[in-house]
Amino acid sequence: MNLGRTIKHCRIIKRLTLTQLSESSGVSISHLCLLEKNKREPSLAIIETIAKALGLPLSVLIFLAAQKDELIDLSASQIETLSKAVMDLMSDAKK
């Protein structure tokens, strides 16, 4: 799993700077840098906080990180579509 690269990719396609992601997630810039470089393993709580700040369900961020390299290059609209589909499935499951 390449969670760090996935976080960075999602941050970039959402046009967020490290400062913006840090402010919206409450995770320090230095910690985000280490995560993006895969030099630190985040807790589930941190991953969830970052996913929320990126506007993604936690499951989508983890799914993207678990995929092979060719799937990491999804566009912003494709990630939004995937996020919406996951949210719809979760909503349907609650009914």
BELRASUL-V159172 format. One record per helix or strand of 3 or more residues. SS is the DSSP state (2 for helix, 1 for strand). FROM is the first residue (numbers start at 1). TO is the last residue. If there is no record, write none. Layout:
ss: {SS | SS}
from: {FROM | FROM}
to: {TO | TO}
This chain:
ss: {2 | 2 | 2 | 2 | 2 | 2 | 2}
from: {3 | 18 | 29 | 44 | 58 | 69 | 76}
to: {13 | 25 | 36 | 53 | 66 | 73 | 94}
